[in-house]
Amino acid sequence: MKTFAIDIRLIGKKRTGDETVFLELTRELLRQDRGNRYLLMTDETDEEKKKKVRERLGTPEHPSVEIVTLRAANRFAWNLFAVPRFLRGRPVDVYHTQYILPFSVPRRTKVVMHVHDVSFAAYPHLIGFLDRLFLGLFIPRSLRRADLVVAPSAFTKSEITRYFGTAPEKIAVIPNAVGTGFLAESLRTIDPSALRQKYSLPEHFLLYVGTLQPRKNLPFLIRAFAGLKERLPQVSLVLVGSREGHHFDPGIDKAIAEHGLEESVVFPGYVDQEDLPGLMRLAQAFVFPSLYEGFGIPLLEAMSQGVAVAASDIPCLREVGGDAAVYFDPGNLATAQEKLYTLFTESSLREPLISLGKERVRAYSWEKSAALLVKEYQKLSSSEGS
């Protein structure tokens, strides 16, 4: 029996895509792999919250799963010092975390580094100076120390090699997928009117779900929406994401004010995960105008709920969305406006996209991705030096 440790601090922290990845992958790993021991490592000290994490992972009584709480002054101290101290005192075959690896991990422990995207390298001017400095120092070092790098798409794999020179054979593509909550039987009981009231949603709307960071290109979307609104005055724009989140883009409010759209752009804030599928079903169309992505889970989530999707024409979203979306140049307002107008008004375009979208969703599954990941764990733990 091998011992695999996974950093699960994101679970329960409302970190959108990153949280979804670690929740779904970990849950599926624990379901599939009963032959090894799993240490789920967290900074959470509240026993009730840890119990809820166990429930979400579906392992309330799993005998080979232990939730390990490591105490530290802050998240940096936890990652850089508390984890190495723990790993020195307890034999672990594989440790899996994201982006920044701890200092001084024992060589007997193989390290898996999960990289969701490298937007910080592709668009450094869109993040703060301190973040840029921190990532510039620690990401190259972490990539050198990692025994395996996990990327969610072929595009992200190529970008890691492009910006950091990491050997392609050191990078495994483990695709993301739609969260299990989007495929559950309980979705049939969703009350649309209750959701509309809970989040103050308009009758007809274009939907975006994600962070409100500069790379998401939301000021551009708002300007494109202003043109759409002139032709379809009944339509509103709903932006689901936290205004208090990391790197909120101030250009969003500026674009809204420029076009007098204060009454037409709705911010429901962070939407509970169990409500998100139903909210998506209420939308007339879903739009994802990002300048840069590592995968693009919201595309598949919208497709899973039978919503037609328009997305920026960037390599990653083409890879994930295939022919199940319409694409627009994320810098060309006229093109974006026309694509969105056509999506709203032409059922001959919308209906085939909805059908293709449901097929596209089936191409990705956490079950398949977890099976790939556990094979990588096993290879690492069986390699020389383990």
C-alpha positions as a Markdown table, in Angstrom:
| # | Residue | x | y | z |
|---|---|---|---|---|
| 1 | Met | 0.0 | 0.0 | 0.0 |
| 2 | Lys | 1.4 | 3.4 | -1.0 |
| 3 | Thr | 0.6 | 6.7 | 0.7 |
| 4 | Phe | -0.6 | 9.6 | -1.5 |
| 5 | Ala | -1.0 | 13.1 | 0.0 |
| 6 | Ile | -3.2 | 15.8 | -1.6 |
| 7 | Asp | -3.4 | 19.5 | -0.8 |
| 8 | Ile | -7.2 | 20.0 | -0.4 |
| 9 | Arg | -7.1 | 23.6 | 1.1 |
| 10 | Leu | -9.2 | 24.9 | -1.8 |
| 11 | Ile | -12.2 | 22.7 | -1.0 |
| 12 | Gly | -14.8 | 24.9 | 0.6 |
| 13 | Lys | -13.0 | 28.1 | -0.2 |
| 14 | Lys | -15.3 | 29.3 | -3.1 |
| 15 | Arg | -12.4 | 29.4 | -5.5 |
| 16 | Thr | -14.6 | 28.5 | -8.6 |
| 17 | Gly | -12.6 | 26.4 | -11.1 |
| 18 | Asp | -9.6 | 25.6 | -9.0 |
| 19 | Glu | -11.8 | 24.3 | -6.2 |
| 20 | Thr | -13.9 | 22.2 | -8.7 |
| 21 | Val | -10.8 | 20.5 | -10.0 |
| 22 | Phe | -9.4 | 19.4 | -6.7 |
| 23 | Leu | -12.9 | 18.4 | -5.3 |
| 24 | Glu | -13.9 | 16.3 | -8.3 |
| 25 | Leu | -10.5 | 14.7 | -8.9 |
| 26 | Thr | -10.0 | 13.9 | -5.2 |
| 27 | Arg | -13.5 | 12.5 | -4.8 |
| 28 | Glu | -13.1 | 10.3 | -7.9 |
| 29 | Leu | -9.6 | 9.1 | -6.8 |
| 30 | Leu | -10.9 | 8.0 | -3.5 |
| 31 | Arg | -13.8 | 6.2 | -5.1 |
| 32 | Gln | -11.6 | 4.3 | -7.6 |
| 33 | Asp | -8.5 | 3.6 | -5.6 |
| 34 | Arg | -9.2 | 1.6 | -2.5 |
| 35 | Gly | -5.8 | -0.1 | -2.5 |
| 36 | Asn | -3.7 | 2.9 | -1.3 |
| 37 | Arg | -3.7 | 5.3 | 1.7 |
| 38 | Tyr | -4.7 | 9.0 | 1.1 |
| 39 | Leu | -3.8 | 11.9 | 3.4 |
| 40 | Leu | -5.9 | 15.0 | 2.6 |
| 41 | Met | -3.9 | 18.0 | 3.8 |
| 42 | Thr | -5.6 | 21.2 | 4.9 |
| 43 | Asp | -5.2 | 24.3 | 7.0 |
| 44 | Glu | -8.8 | 24.0 | 8.3 |
| 45 | Thr | -9.1 | 23.6 | 12.1 |
| 46 | Asp | -12.9 | 23.6 | 12.5 |
| 47 | Glu | -14.0 | 20.0 | 13.0 |
| 48 | Glu | -17.5 | 20.7 | 11.6 |
| 49 | Lys | -16.1 | 22.1 | 8.4 |
| 50 | Lys | -13.7 | 19.2 | 8.1 |
| 51 | Lys | -16.7 | 16.9 | 8.5 |
| 52 | Lys | -18.5 | 18.7 | 5.6 |
| 53 | Val | -15.4 | 18.3 | 3.4 |
| 54 | Arg | -15.5 | 14.6 | 4.1 |
| 55 | Glu | -19.1 | 14.5 | 3.2 |
| 56 | Arg | -18.5 | 16.4 | -0.1 |
| 57 | Leu | -15.7 | 13.9 | -0.9 |
| 58 | Gly | -18.1 | 11.0 | -0.2 |
| 59 | Thr | -15.7 | 9.4 | 2.3 |
| 60 | Pro | -17.3 | 9.8 | 5.8 |
| 61 | Glu | -16.1 | 6.4 | 6.9 |
| 62 | His | -13.3 | 5.6 | 4.4 |
| 63 | Pro | -10.7 | 3.6 | 6.5 |
| 64 | Ser | -7.7 | 4.6 | 4.3 |
| 65 | Val | -8.4 | 8.3 | 4.2 |
| 66 | Glu | -7.2 | 10.7 | 6.8 |
| 67 | Ile | -7.7 | 14.5 | 6.9 |
| 68 | Val | -4.5 | 16.1 | 8.2 |
| 69 | Thr | -4.6 | 19.6 | 9.6 |
| 70 | Leu | -1.3 | 21.5 | 9.6 |
| 71 | Arg | -1.2 | 24.7 | 11.5 |
| 72 | Ala | 0.7 | 27.8 | 10.3 |
| 73 | Ala | 0.6 | 31.6 | 10.6 |
| 74 | Asn | -0.6 | 32.0 | 7.0 |
| 75 | Arg | -0.9 | 30.2 | 3.7 |
| 76 | Phe | 2.7 | 30.9 | 2.7 |
| 77 | Ala | 4.1 | 29.5 | 5.9 |
| 78 | Trp | 1.8 | 26.5 | 5.6 |
| 79 | Asn | 3.0 | 25.6 | 2.1 |
| 80 | Leu | 6.6 | 26.5 | 2.4 |
| 81 | Phe | 7.4 | 25.3 | 5.9 |
| 82 | Ala | 4.6 | 23.3 | 7.6 |
| 83 | Val | 4.2 | 20.8 | 4.7 |
| 84 | Pro | 8.0 | 20.0 | 4.5 |
| 85 | Arg | 8.1 | 19.5 | 8.3 |
| 86 | Phe | 5.2 | 17.0 | 8.0 |
| 87 | Leu | 6.7 | 15.2 | 5.1 |
| 88 | Arg | 10.0 | 14.8 | 6.9 |
| 89 | Gly | 8.3 | 13.1 | 9.8 |
| 90 | Arg | 5.9 | 10.9 | 7.9 |
| 91 | Pro | 6.7 | 8.8 | 4.9 |
| 92 | Val | 4.6 | 9.9 | 1.9 |
| 93 | Asp | 5.2 | 8.4 | -1.6 |
| 94 | Val | 3.5 | 11.2 | -3.7 |
| 95 | Tyr | 2.5 | 14.7 | -2.7 |
| 96 | His | 0.1 | 16.6 | -5.0 |
| 97 | Thr | -0.4 | 20.4 | -4.8 |
| 98 | Gln | -0.8 | 23.3 | -7.2 |
| 99 | Tyr | 1.6 | 26.0 | -8.5 |
| 100 | Ile | 3.9 | 26.6 | -5.6 |
| 101 | Leu | 5.8 | 23.7 | -4.1 |
| 102 | Pro | 7.0 | 23.6 | -0.5 |
| 103 | Phe | 10.7 | 24.0 | 0.3 |
| 104 | Ser | 12.8 | 21.0 | 1.1 |
| 105 | Val | 10.5 | 18.2 | 0.3 |
| 106 | Pro | 12.3 | 14.9 | 1.1 |
| 107 | Arg | 13.6 | 13.3 | -2.1 |
| 108 | Arg | 11.8 | 10.0 | -1.2 |
| 109 | Thr | 8.5 | 11.9 | -1.8 |
| 110 | Lys | 7.6 | 12.5 | -5.4 |
| 111 | Val | 5.9 | 15.8 | -6.1 |
| 112 | Val | 3.0 | 16.5 | -8.5 |
| 113 | Met | 2.5 | 20.1 | -9.4 |
| 114 | His | -0.9 | 21.1 | -10.8 |
| 115 | Val | -0.8 | 24.1 | -13.1 |
| 116 | His | -4.3 | 25.2 | -14.2 |
| 117 | Asp | -3.0 | 27.9 | -16.5 |
| 118 | Val | 0.0 | 30.2 | -17.0 |
| 119 | Ser | -1.9 | 33.5 | -17.5 |
| 120 | Phe | 0.6 | 35.2 | -15.2 |
| 121 | Ala | 3.3 | 34.5 | -17.7 |
| 122 | Ala | 1.3 | 35.2 | -20.9 |
| 123 | Tyr | -0.3 | 38.4 | -19.5 |
| 124 | Pro | 2.0 | 39.6 | -16.6 |
| 125 | His | 0.7 | 43.2 | -16.9 |
| 126 | Leu | -2.7 | 42.1 | -15.8 |
| 127 | Ile | -1.6 | 41.0 | -12.3 |
| 128 | Gly | -0.2 | 43.1 | -9.4 |
| 129 | Phe | 3.5 | 43.7 | -9.0 |
| 130 | Leu | 3.9 | 41.6 | -5.8 |
| 131 | Asp | 2.1 | 38.7 | -7.4 |
| 132 | Arg | 4.3 | 39.0 | -10.5 |
| 133 | Leu | 7.4 | 39.0 | -8.3 |
| 134 | Phe | 6.3 | 36.1 | -6.2 |
| 135 | Leu | 5.3 | 33.9 | -9.1 |
| 136 | Gly | 8.4 | 34.9 | -11.0 |
| 137 | Leu | 10.5 | 33.6 | -8.2 |
| 138 | Phe | 8.7 | 30.4 | -7.2 |
| 139 | Ile | 7.1 | 29.0 | -10.3 |
| 140 | Pro | 10.3 | 28.2 | -12.2 |
| 141 | Arg | 11.8 | 26.7 | -9.1 |
| 142 | Ser | 8.7 | 24.6 | -8.5 |
| 143 | Leu | 8.7 | 23.4 | -12.1 |
| 144 | Arg | 12.3 | 22.3 | -11.7 |
| 145 | Arg | 11.6 | 20.4 | -8.5 |
| 146 | Ala | 8.4 | 18.7 | -9.6 |
| 147 | Asp | 8.6 | 15.1 | -10.6 |
| 148 | Leu | 5.4 | 15.5 | -12.6 |
| 149 | Val | 3.5 | 18.5 | -13.8 |
| 150 | Val | -0.3 | 18.2 | -14.5 |
| 151 | Ala | -1.9 | 20.4 | -17.1 |
| 152 | Pro | -5.7 | 20.4 | -17.9 |
| 153 | Ser | -5.3 | 20.8 | -21.7 |
| 154 | Ala | -2.8 | 20.3 | -24.5 |
| 155 | Phe | -2.7 | 24.0 | -24.9 |
| 156 | Thr | -1.6 | 24.6 | -21.3 |
| 157 | Lys | 1.0 | 21.8 | -21.6 |
| 158 | Ser | 2.5 | 23.6 | -24.6 |
| 159 | Glu | 2.4 | 27.0 | -22.8 |
| 160 | Ile | 4.3 | 25.6 | -19.8 |
| 161 | Thr | 7.0 | 24.4 | -22.1 |
| 162 | Arg | 7.0 | 27.7 | -24.1 |
| 163 | Tyr | 7.4 | 30.0 | -21.1 |
| 164 | Phe | 9.4 | 27.8 | -18.7 |
| 165 | Gly | 11.3 | 25.3 | -20.9 |
| 166 | Thr | 9.8 | 22.3 | -19.0 |
| 167 | Ala | 10.3 | 19.1 | -20.9 |
| 168 | Pro | 7.0 | 17.9 | -22.5 |
| 169 | Glu | 7.5 | 14.4 | -21.2 |
| 170 | Lys | 7.4 | 15.7 | -17.7 |
| 171 | Ile | 3.9 | 17.1 | -18.2 |
| 172 | Ala | 0.8 | 15.0 | -18.2 |
| 173 | Val | -2.5 | 16.2 | -19.6 |
| 174 | Ile | -5.3 | 15.4 | -17.2 |
| 175 | Pro | -8.4 | 17.1 | -18.6 |
| 176 | Asn | -11.1 | 18.8 | -16.5 |
| 177 | Ala | -14.8 | 18.0 | -16.8 |
| 178 | Val | -18.2 | 19.1 | -15.6 |
| 179 | Gly | -18.8 | 18.9 | -11.9 |
| 180 | Thr | -21.0 | 16.0 | -10.7 |
| 181 | Gly | -23.5 | 18.5 | -9.4 |
| 182 | Phe | -24.3 | 19.5 | -13.0 |
| 183 | Leu | -25.2 | 15.9 | -13.9 |
| 184 | Ala | -27.2 | 14.9 | -10.8 |
| 185 | Glu | -30.7 | 13.6 | -10.9 |
| 186 | Ser | -31.7 | 16.3 | -8.3 |
| 187 | Leu | -31.4 | 18.9 | -11.1 |
| 188 | Arg | -34.9 | 17.9 | -12.2 |
| 189 | Thr | -36.4 | 19.4 | -9.1 |
| 190 | Ile | -35.0 | 22.9 | -9.5 |
| 191 | Asp | -37.6 | 25.7 | -9.1 |
| 192 | Pro | -36.8 | 28.3 | -11.7 |
| 193 | Ser | -39.0 | 31.0 | -10.2 |
| 194 | Ala | -37.4 | 30.6 | -6.8 |
| 195 | Leu | -33.9 | 30.9 | -8.3 |
| 196 | Arg | -34.9 | 34.0 | -10.3 |
| 197 | Gln | -36.2 | 35.6 | -7.1 |
| 198 | Lys | -33.2 | 34.5 | -4.9 |
| 199 | Tyr | -30.6 | 36.1 | -7.3 |
| 200 | Ser | -32.8 | 39.0 | -8.7 |
| 201 | Leu | -32.5 | 37.7 | -12.2 |
| 202 | Pro | -34.1 | 39.4 | -15.2 |
| 203 | Glu | -36.5 | 37.6 | -17.6 |
| 204 | His | -34.1 | 37.5 | -20.6 |
| 205 | Phe | -30.4 | 37.5 | -20.1 |
| 206 | Leu | -26.9 | 36.7 | -21.5 |
| 207 | Leu | -24.8 | 34.9 | -18.9 |
| 208 | Tyr | -21.2 | 34.9 | -17.9 |
| 209 | Val | -19.8 | 32.8 | -15.0 |
| 210 | Gly | -16.2 | 33.1 | -13.7 |
| 211 | Thr | -13.9 | 35.5 | -11.9 |
| 212 | Leu | -14.0 | 39.2 | -12.6 |
| 213 | Gln | -10.3 | 39.5 | -13.3 |
| 214 | Pro | -8.8 | 41.6 | -16.2 |
| 215 | Arg | -7.9 | 38.5 | -18.3 |
| 216 | Lys | -11.6 | 37.6 | -18.5 |
| 217 | Asn | -12.0 | 40.6 | -20.8 |
| 218 | Leu | -15.3 | 41.8 | -19.2 |
| 219 | Pro | -15.1 | 45.5 | -20.2 |
| 220 | Phe | -15.0 | 44.3 | -23.8 |
| 221 | Leu | -18.0 | 42.1 | -23.2 |
| 222 | Ile | -19.9 | 45.0 | -21.6 |
| 223 | Arg | -19.2 | 47.1 | -24.7 |
| 224 | Ala | -20.3 | 44.3 | -27.0 |
| 225 | Phe | -23.4 | 43.9 | -24.9 |
| 226 | Ala | -24.2 | 47.7 | -25.2 |
| 227 | Gly | -24.4 | 47.2 | -29.0 |
| 228 | Leu | -26.6 | 44.1 | -28.6 |
| 229 | Lys | -28.9 | 46.0 | -26.2 |
| 230 | Glu | -29.6 | 48.5 | -28.9 |
| 231 | Arg | -31.0 | 45.7 | -31.1 |
| 232 | Leu | -32.5 | 43.6 | -28.3 |
| 233 | Pro | -33.6 | 46.1 | -25.6 |
| 234 | Gln | -35.3 | 43.4 | -23.5 |
| 235 | Val | -32.0 | 41.5 | -22.9 |
| 236 | Ser | -29.8 | 42.0 | -19.7 |
| 237 | Leu | -26.3 | 40.8 | -18.9 |
| 238 | Val | -25.7 | 38.7 | -15.8 |
| 239 | Leu | -22.1 | 38.5 | -14.5 |
| 240 | Val | -21.7 | 35.8 | -11.9 |
| 241 | Gly | -18.6 | 36.2 | -9.9 |
| 242 | Ser | -17.4 | 37.9 | -6.7 |
| 243 | Arg | -16.6 | 41.6 | -6.9 |
| 244 | Glu | -14.5 | 41.1 | -3.7 |
| 245 | Gly | -12.4 | 38.4 | -5.5 |
| 246 | His | -8.7 | 38.5 | -6.3 |
| 247 | His | -7.8 | 41.2 | -8.9 |
| 248 | Phe | -11.3 | 42.6 | -9.6 |
| 249 | Asp | -11.1 | 44.5 | -12.9 |
| 250 | Pro | -12.0 | 48.2 | -12.3 |
| 251 | Gly | -12.6 | 48.5 | -16.0 |
| 252 | Ile | -15.9 | 46.7 | -15.6 |
| 253 | Asp | -17.6 | 49.5 | -13.7 |
| 254 | Lys | -16.0 | 52.1 | -16.1 |
| 255 | Ala | -17.5 | 50.3 | -19.1 |
| 256 | Ile | -20.9 | 50.1 | -17.4 |
| 257 | Ala | -20.9 | 53.8 | -16.6 |
| 258 | Glu | -19.7 | 54.8 | -20.1 |
| 259 | His | -22.7 | 53.1 | -21.7 |
| 260 | Gly | -25.3 | 53.8 | -19.0 |
| 261 | Leu | -25.9 | 50.1 | -18.3 |
| 262 | Glu | -26.3 | 50.3 | -14.6 |
| 263 | Glu | -29.8 | 48.9 | -14.8 |
| 264 | Ser | -29.0 | 46.3 | -17.4 |
| 265 | Val | -25.9 | 44.6 | -16.0 |
| 266 | Val | -26.7 | 42.4 | -13.0 |
| 267 | Phe | -24.2 | 41.1 | -10.4 |
| 268 | Pro | -25.7 | 38.3 | -8.3 |
| 269 | Gly | -22.4 | 37.7 | -6.6 |
| 270 | Tyr | -21.1 | 34.3 | -5.7 |
| 271 | Val | -23.7 | 31.7 | -6.6 |
| 272 | Asp | -24.0 | 28.6 | -4.5 |
| 273 | Gln | -22.8 | 25.6 | -6.5 |
| 274 | Glu | -26.1 | 23.8 | -6.2 |
| 275 | Asp | -27.9 | 26.7 | -7.7 |
| 276 | Leu | -25.5 | 27.3 | -10.7 |
| 277 | Pro | -27.0 | 24.6 | -13.0 |
| 278 | Gly | -30.5 | 26.0 | -12.6 |
| 279 | Leu | -29.3 | 29.6 | -13.1 |
| 280 | Met | -27.6 | 28.5 | -16.3 |
| 281 | Arg | -30.8 | 27.0 | -17.6 |
| 282 | Leu | -32.5 | 30.3 | -17.2 |
| 283 | Ala | -30.1 | 32.0 | -19.6 |
| 284 | Gln | -30.8 | 32.6 | -23.3 |
| 285 | Ala | -27.1 | 32.2 | -24.1 |
| 286 | Phe | -23.8 | 31.9 | -22.3 |
| 287 | Val | -20.7 | 33.9 | -23.2 |
| 288 | Phe | -17.0 | 33.5 | -22.3 |
| 289 | Pro | -14.9 | 36.3 | -23.7 |
| 290 | Ser | -11.6 | 35.5 | -22.0 |
| 291 | Leu | -8.2 | 36.6 | -23.4 |
| 292 | Tyr | -6.6 | 33.6 | -21.8 |
| 293 | Glu | -7.7 | 30.3 | -20.2 |
| 294 | Gly | -6.1 | 27.0 | -19.2 |
| 295 | Phe | -9.2 | 25.0 | -19.8 |
| 296 | Gly | -12.6 | 26.7 | -19.5 |
| 297 | Ile | -14.9 | 24.6 | -17.3 |
| 298 | Pro | -17.8 | 27.1 | -17.5 |
| 299 | Leu | -18.1 | 26.3 | -21.3 |
| 300 | Leu | -18.9 | 22.7 | -20.5 |
| 301 | Glu | -21.1 | 23.5 | -17.6 |
| 302 | Ala | -23.3 | 25.7 | -19.8 |
| 303 | Met | -23.4 | 23.1 | -22.5 |
| 304 | Ser | -24.4 | 20.5 | -20.0 |
| 305 | Gln | -27.5 | 22.5 | -19.1 |
| 306 | Gly | -28.6 | 23.0 | -22.7 |
| 307 | Val | -27.4 | 26.6 | -23.2 |
| 308 | Ala | -25.9 | 27.8 | -26.4 |
| 309 | Val | -22.3 | 29.1 | -26.0 |
| 310 | Ala | -20.4 | 32.0 | -27.6 |
| 311 | Ala | -16.7 | 32.1 | -26.7 |
| 312 | Ser | -13.5 | 34.0 | -27.6 |
| 313 | Asp | -11.5 | 32.5 | -30.4 |
| 314 | Ile | -8.5 | 31.5 | -28.4 |
| 315 | Pro | -6.6 | 28.1 | -28.7 |
| 316 | Cys | -7.7 | 26.7 | -25.4 |
| 317 | Leu | -11.4 | 27.3 | -25.8 |
| 318 | Arg | -11.3 | 25.9 | -29.3 |
| 319 | Glu | -9.7 | 22.8 | -27.9 |
| 320 | Val | -12.3 | 22.4 | -25.2 |
| 321 | Gly | -15.4 | 23.6 | -27.0 |
| 322 | Gly | -14.7 | 22.1 | -30.5 |
| 323 | Asp | -17.6 | 22.7 | -32.9 |
| 324 | Ala | -20.1 | 23.1 | -30.1 |
| 325 | Ala | -19.8 | 26.9 | -29.7 |
| 326 | Val | -19.6 | 30.0 | -31.9 |
| 327 | Tyr | -16.3 | 31.9 | -31.6 |
| 328 | Phe | -15.5 | 35.6 | -31.9 |
| 329 | Asp | -12.3 | 37.7 | -31.9 |
| 330 | Pro | -11.9 | 38.9 | -28.3 |
| 331 | Gly | -10.7 | 42.3 | -29.6 |
| 332 | Asn | -13.3 | 42.9 | -32.3 |
| 333 | Leu | -16.5 | 44.5 | -31.0 |
| 334 | Ala | -18.5 | 44.3 | -34.2 |
| 335 | Thr | -17.8 | 40.6 | -34.7 |
| 336 | Ala | -18.7 | 39.8 | -31.1 |
| 337 | Gln | -21.9 | 41.8 | -31.3 |
| 338 | Glu | -23.0 | 40.1 | -34.5 |
| 339 | Lys | -22.2 | 36.6 | -33.1 |
| 340 | Leu | -24.2 | 37.3 | -30.0 |
| 341 | Tyr | -27.1 | 38.7 | -31.9 |
| 342 | Thr | -27.2 | 35.7 | -34.2 |
| 343 | Leu | -27.1 | 33.4 | -31.2 |
| 344 | Phe | -30.1 | 35.1 | -29.6 |
| 345 | Thr | -32.2 | 35.4 | -32.8 |
| 346 | Glu | -31.6 | 32.3 | -34.9 |
| 347 | Ser | -32.8 | 29.0 | -33.6 |
| 348 | Ser | -31.3 | 27.3 | -36.7 |
| 349 | Leu | -27.9 | 28.1 | -35.2 |
| 350 | Arg | -28.8 | 27.8 | -31.5 |
| 351 | Glu | -30.5 | 24.4 | -31.5 |
| 352 | Pro | -27.7 | 22.4 | -33.3 |
| 353 | Leu | -25.1 | 24.1 | -30.9 |
| 354 | Ile | -27.1 | 22.9 | -27.9 |
| 355 | Ser | -27.2 | 19.3 | -29.3 |
| 356 | Leu | -23.4 | 19.4 | -30.1 |
| 357 | Gly | -22.7 | 20.9 | -26.7 |
| 358 | Lys | -24.3 | 17.9 | -24.9 |
| 359 | Glu | -22.2 | 15.6 | -27.0 |
| 360 | Arg | -19.1 | 17.6 | -26.2 |
| 361 | Val | -19.7 | 17.4 | -22.4 |
| 362 | Arg | -19.6 | 13.6 | -22.7 |
| 363 | Ala | -16.1 | 13.7 | -24.1 |
| 364 | Tyr | -14.8 | 14.7 | -20.7 |
| 365 | Ser | -15.3 | 13.0 | -17.3 |
| 366 | Trp | -13.7 | 13.1 | -13.9 |
| 367 | Glu | -13.8 | 9.3 | -13.9 |
| 368 | Lys | -11.4 | 9.1 | -16.9 |
| 369 | Ser | -9.2 | 11.9 | -15.6 |
| 370 | Ala | -8.9 | 10.3 | -12.1 |
| 371 | Ala | -7.9 | 7.0 | -13.7 |
| 372 | Leu | -5.2 | 8.8 | -15.6 |
| 373 | Leu | -4.0 | 10.5 | -12.5 |
| 374 | Val | -3.8 | 7.4 | -10.3 |
| 375 | Lys | -1.7 | 5.7 | -13.0 |
| 376 | Glu | 0.7 | 8.7 | -12.8 |
| 377 | Tyr | 0.8 | 8.4 | -9.0 |
| 378 | Gln | 1.5 | 4.7 | -9.2 |
| 379 | Lys | 4.3 | 5.2 | -11.8 |
| 380 | Leu | 5.9 | 7.9 | -9.6 |
| 381 | Ser | 5.7 | 5.8 | -6.4 |
| 382 | Ser | 7.2 | 2.8 | -8.2 |
| 383 | Ser | 10.1 | 4.7 | -9.8 |
| 384 | Glu | 13.7 | 4.5 | -8.6 |
| 385 | Gly | 14.3 | 6.4 | -5.5 |
| 386 | Ser | 10.7 | 6.1 | -4.1 |
